[in-house]
Amino acid sequence: MINEDAAVKRLSKFGWLTIYAVFLLIFIGGLVRGTGAGMGCPDWPKCFGQWVPPTDVSELPANYQEVYKDHGYASMEFNVLRTWTEYLNRLSGVLIGFFIFLTVVFSFPYLKRDAAIFWLNLLAFLLVGLQGWIGAKVVDTNLAHWMVTIHMLLALVIVGLLIYSITRSQQFVIESTAINKKKSSLKIITITGLLLALAQVVIGTQVREEVDLMQLAYQNSSRELWLGQSGAVFGWHKVFSLALVVANVWLMSTIYQQFSNTQLNKAANWLIMSLGAQLLGGILLEKLDIPPILQMFHLFIGSISIGIQLYIYILVFTKTRYNSGN
């Protein structure tokens, strides 16, 4: 077992800080989408050709709508709130890049101890670069639905890599006895829940794409009609929501039957709370005609739920035996 020396503690603390920061970036991304700020900056990496965005339309060329007509500005005027929301989203992405770079630096001591931790963090850092490039393509394609979906899914891949590497580096205790006999059923339930969650993410992005099409078709009015005309995909989204809740209640019950006072118990508690909030948010989105603020929180909490399920998966499938507690 790796001793809890200064290097280990530093990576653990900074690694989790980085993971929280990535979730914050996902939240900001949801804010961008919920406020319609995705094209607040119609070019990349600059914003209206400037490194620091304008704060007033008077700072733009008189023909800016003509210049950026291919990015939606033929019928849209400059909005300082949307512009700065998108700009802060980009700055946050750069900051996350620095955070993950430092996580890689703090992983160097593991090259001789557990090299996979270093290489996983390095991969996450490289994927952040790819994520930045995809972000530029999202702008270039005027928020093409499939590009936005890839952008979101890659963020989840990055956070998954970080959760795995940091959890692996901590080597904390999840088992107090040999539980191989018990663990087989837990593995099946865990994998089932995770697969359902990943399928739900894909279906959810398809619902979002359909809603975006309805938004364009109705010119941002008649919101009460959007979900009803989004096709069968919304029905499947609701079916998978219920299946996901059932699977994870089963998972939580299994964990509490087999363990006590472990990271698994704590993670199961957080998972059920996040899924409950996610289910409630989905119901309110339908009943309240998709208010943007709820869209933002639905995306954010869904991302957290995926993160917790990945965390549980890592704990359940660890090959190392540790003591309970921590």
ABEGO torsion letter per residue (X at the ends): XBBBBAAAAAAAAAAAAAAAAAAAAAAAAAAAAAAGAAAABABOABBGGBABBBABAAABBAAAAAAAAAAGAAABBBBAAAAAAAAAAAAAAAAAAAAAAAAAAAAAAAAAABAAAAAAAAAAAAAAAAAAAAAAAAAAAGGBAAAAAAAAAAAAAAAAAAAAAAAAAAGBBABABBAAAAAAAAAAAAAAAAAAAAAAAAAAAAAAAAAAAAAAAAGGBGAAAAAAAAEAAAAAAAAAAAAAAAAAAAAAAAAAAABBGBAAAAAAAAAAAAAAAAAAAAAAAAAAGGBAAAAAAAAAAAAAAAAAAAAAAAAAABABBBBBEX
